[in-house]
Amino acid sequence: MEIQEIKYQAKDYKSDQYVRWCPGCGDHAVLNCLHKAMAELNINPKDMAVISGIGCSSRLPYYMNTYGFHTIHGRGAAIATGVKTANSDLSVWLITGDGDCLAIGGNHFIHAVRRNVDINIVLFNNRIYGLTKGQYSPTSERGFVSKSSPYGTVEDPFIPAELALGARGNFFARAIDVDLKNTTSVLTDSARHKGTSVVEVLVNCVIFNDGIHKNITDKDFRADRTIFLRHGEKMIFGKEENKGIVLDGLKLKAVTIGEDGYTLDDVLIHDAHTKDNTLHMMLAMMNNENGLPIALGVIRDAEAPVYDQCVEQQIKDVQSKNPTRKLHDFLMKGEVWEVK
Amino acid sequence: MAEQTKITTLDKVVVRFSGDSGDGMQLTGTIFSTLSAIFGNEISTFPDYPAEIRAPQGTLSGVSGFQVHLGSKKIFTPGDKADVLVAMNPAALKVNVSILKPNSIIIIDTDSFQKNDLAKAQFETDNPFTELGLTSIQLVAVPISTLVKEGLKDFGLDNKSATRCKNMFALGLVCWLFERPLEEAMHLLQNKFSKKPSIAQANIKALTDGYNYGHNTHATVSTYRIESKKAKPGFYIDVNGNAATSYGLIAAAEKAGLKLFLGSYPITPATDILHELSKRKELGIKAIQAEDEIAGICTAIGASFAGNLAATSTSGPGLALKSEAIGLAVMAELPLVIVDVQRGGPSTGMPTKSEQTDLMQALYGRNGESPLVVVAATTPTDCFDAAFWAAKLAVEHMTPVILLTDGFIANGSAAWRIPDMEKYPEIKPLYANEYKGEADWKAYRRDEKSLVRYWAIPGMKGFEHRIGGLEKDYTTSAISTHPENHQKMVETRQAKIDRIANYIPELEIAGDKDADLLIVGWGGTYGHLHEAMEGLQEKGKKAALAHFKFISPLPKNTEEVLKKYRKVVIAEQNSGQFANYLRGKIPGFTPHQFNRVKGQPFNVARLVEEFTKIMEA
């Protein structure tokens, strides 16, 4: 008998629904990357559940030929937690945006991350409310002018990585919508991680916030303003690949190799797997204003107990000591008296 | 000398244990109830405890009570007034003075009736009995604290630990009063304190000392004999409503061949459901404490989507927080049981008190046309059947079901015959792989008769689909904002719920067929209304009771039954929510109403009085 292994293609994950995002929206690219990542992971579409909240990006499950559940605003993380805890064999994805995940759904987000339930959160960050037509979001910069902040906001934004690591997250990655190859690889890595993974994808809203990430996504200066981190590799970046990240006292510093006495040996090697998140936090917080590149790629990928597995294990442990399996048998073990 | 004690045989008697919230009155009452049930009495209990974990000692706000009604005949309620009161301090006496029957027995700990104690309970004189106008009572005044300390002096306990056993001395006295042998109580205490044998022994010693004190001094009162009743043969346990609700969900999961999942958040008085299901890991139950009420229901909805029998437990404020998610379950047509253990409202209201004020919230408290099933449990033990039915309807009709219980039946207990599960109806989900229609299967394909959509569970090959909160096309199941389609889907969702009337039992009538007054109630007031009906009958009046367990949809014969009687009174612990609901459903229906919103159970005597007035009007 010949057993043929099924190899899924990206198209096997595409549904027959017409994709309704605006032409030029960054979400299209991320959807394609997700289809490719699925094919690479070779997940049977029947074993995949894509959950979302409300917002432009949350329409994504309709475009997947898998099980999908488009739920209510902000609650996707809680619903995905229920799906995974009920059936840990499923590959569970949560598609969410900066408003859905960090404003109305902030509580569920931090608790999902804290519990470390094995779901893959893809956070589409366009720093704006698109579906309600242009209000500032919890990731909009202070002073950002929008329909609901005509004189600029008077509040500071969340930095998703800081929030995820602050909630004791064990996987955080960052990607940009225009970089298909790296976005696909980051999504694949996030699926392979056991526990909650958070992938922040910086996406462009072509209608209400066009070019918000342009200062780092533009091809002319992307190489100098971002760094793609890979576990076990030196933190090198720049058009000429001659810049590196070094530790200067308690701070990170970008240097040019061969200048100011810095050699390749001084450049840090990225350890995504270390439990201590101090350096991960520093890498995630790098920004151009500090003279540092924005970190992309898998910033943190550490092992920790996984919620849904622990729930199952606890049941197994109790069952190994207690043979009762039926309600009737359990009731008969209580303070029972008989009437004859 | 004991033989000189007068023995009185009674049909029923009400005992109330009352003391400071640290005095262990709930345990004392529970043990006495269980003993009496094992002895063969009918029981109904009512724990009445303060909201404060520990109010200042000896004060009126710190009084915790446990009432039990024992009988040789069917007992429906914990009783209006007490025949026996155990008052561990003056505050307990003062709080309970209005529920004492004439000539009742009052057992007090004289060590706790000193000048200081009287002051804490705001007595102005040295004689609390005269001050309260208690003239015709039988007082059993015992220096309980002193006797307990003396009895335990060889146990090596510190003063505080020894004093904590005084509730068992009181229990011993009550056991003597009711001729209850102590063996079962000792057994219960050994189990309760199985990990602390020395504490178990001290409690048993105090219990025995209390019993012997009664026996030896043959106190100055009569002892009571409640004959045991011949119950239906079988095995029995004492169960409260929250435990019975938990068991009903477990039983339904077993019947349906589904795993049980509970997503919940602690809230009085529903938390014990979370506790009970969290303990039952050997039965494979997943019970998770979520980060908030919304996450409680949302994890449950996720688990339902993934193919579990999913439930969430809460009380009124939590139900309010869950409403948007319930709407999602209505729209996605997923099975879900939402248990609302009602308490006094609005807002935080009276968390430890009981009401029926969430009916309208359960029926209508969501945006959009959002019909669902509402079931109400009638007694502590009926919580089992109601939860079983709620789960059955949820799974078989792909709908959220709100199960309404209340603080009174959730905490009240009664003897419960462990059911023969083979006698319960089957629960059969309608899975997508049973779809035999000609058109391709889609997520919202329905069974023609019941209008139930077929359930496809992630992992089933060939049934991958997307659902969600957006309106879907009746035929293609894709997102739709088409006006005609929305009208059709709104009507279909309502019709699906309406048709459930074909699958539930008809309304039954208790009492006189030719009654001059039909009493109508729903949910946790069953016991009181039944006793009120009996009370009317004892007075020679013709009365009947129609008590609703199924609220949405209503049983098919509802209109026929309600229109058959000349006078109908709807009695409920709210301002008339069920009466309004029924008036809306039955044109021209003009019932009388009896409404009380005090956070306390109905008073049967008062019901009889009010109903009599209606009959005579």
Interface residues (C-beta under 8 A of the other chain):
Chain A: S15 Q17 N44 P45 K46 D47 M48 A49 I51 I54 P61 Y62 M64 N65 T66 Y67 G68 F69 H70 T71 I72 R75 A78 I79 A80 T81 G82 V83 K84 T85 A86 N87 D89 L90 N107 H108 H111 V311 Q314 I315 V318 Q319 N322 P323 T324 R325 K326 L327 H328 F330 L331 M332 G334 E335 V336 W337 E338 V339 K340
Chain B: T34 A37 I38 G40 L188 N191 K230 A231 K232 P233 G234 F235 Y236 I237 D238 Y247 I250 A251 E254 K259 F261 G263 R280 K281 E282 L283 G284 I285 K286 I288 A290 E291 D292 I294 A295 C298 T299 A300 I301 G302 A303 S304 F305 A306 G307 N308 A310 E324 A325 G327 L328 A332 R417 I418 M421 A456 P458 G459 M460 K461 G462 F463 E464 H465 R466 I467 G468 G469 L470 A478 I479
